[in-house]
């Protein structure tokens, strides 16, 4: 087979890519498909005929053999004819009907697996049932998340550990957004059937591919990995190629080419959300009074199309004249964002859209609506690449604020700062794109510090000697007893070792640190230690040269991070898999007595031996050897995984 490959050669691995029936999900799957095809994989991209028709033009000729489109048919019904077998333009009241039809198509998907006999299924988290079908055919299956780590970790935190406050204050929902989320969750619970699979179910293979990059979401990837048992593999942002096609595009780009650099705003709210009459009117007047050039894509649900002159404020099109273009069709978004005359993007903040905007270096004017969009918007604001047009308590937006924000982004100092920041992030993403593709499997050093508190902490750590400081962290789900906290505190105090200690409390039971710790502890340790009452940037701390040991409860993800960064582990396991993990790693464990108590004297002895004794030197040598070995094979792991999957399938065939 004449498959397009890189120097890695043809893996002979056949992969079915099975996205949810939304273009915002199909696009990231296509993006990953191209990356895998470049490594010699044969890809079967599986979706409904109406969806495949829309993406066939987005597959370059070089993938004509290595990426094949497979039709996946849903049961037909009067209320859901074939042109509704997609979320693109689907009337909102049919969303649940489409979800139900997809689930009823299990037999059709099973036939596809039986006929193609793939080696691997990569399925969408919204198609959880696909793993069960793959298992029936003895085919390994891994999930691909088409949103970002900040959003998924926020919702995972909310659903799985509702008593724990999300530790990143920049990522939050406003009151009206929380109300909408509650309504969505209540509706979802009402519609849930007995055999529906939980979105956060781990599955048989605890691997999650994620459409993001550590350049922008390192701390959220790490936090999610800490919370779950999943090994997260970031596959890079879902960015499409900017391709020219239609004749109408030629006219549009001729018009855009006559505008000044950074002078024009692109306005689009995706293919699945339709503005209310009120929102459309406020946006139109905001664009009009701002005097900014713009391209605005206006969409209507299928069957509810309107004439633009009727949908927009009376006389709007005449008044804006040559200053703007209003399109009543799909627009070539990547190509528009990649044009030098585009200076801002008014976006609903779907994940694909914000990633494309960042990748092309365009500031975002965030106008989120629902689902993951508000959290994506807050992430972009945190990164310094967006400003948000804030809705009032009733969810309304106003033309005056829209105009003010537009003017500040296009012609003001705010816009200059945003453009500088977003271009820096874009440059970093492009620099590591090849590296990320080749080295996706283990944690790497976080090159960015986002929080001011992190800057202060790392500055403090910089002043400490090499290997002189301990990191103490017992995860986000276990809370120390008063007695355990006291023994740890006194052990740290009398050891005279530098330390960073992350202290957590369950939600609703937060305490002042001075009250929770032994009296006078914070004053006595002074500058020798830092006690954090929040989530700590674990990967960045462990990767610092001043860290000489990690007091850990020995969950698996923490152990792997320690090995990868070459930091000795001081094991203090508590329950579940932690004692076994500790025994696997053990050279030093702080052992509990027969009553399961720990004592400050033993803590003191172990800490001193690790930081300043021969035992610590031996541990450091051993763990750095392991770390070096892990890093040396990092680029080979994805290929080794593919080979193992091929062998697994061969073994399955032999056993049949």
Beta strands, then each sheet from edge to edge (+ up, - down):
strand 1: 14-18
strand 2: 42-47
strand 3: 67-71
strand 4: 120-124
strand 5: 140-145
strand 6: 207-210
strand 7: 231-234
strand 8: 264-268
strand 9: 293-297
strand 10: 324-327
strand 11: 342-347
strand 12: 364-366
strand 13: 386-388
strand 14: 469-473
strand 15: 498-502
strand 16: 529-532
strand 17: 547-552
strand 18: 569-571
sheet 1: 3+ 2+ 1+ 4+ 5+ 6+ 7+
sheet 2: 10+ 9+ 8+ 11+ 12+ 13+
sheet 3: 16+ 15+ 14+ 17+ 18+
end
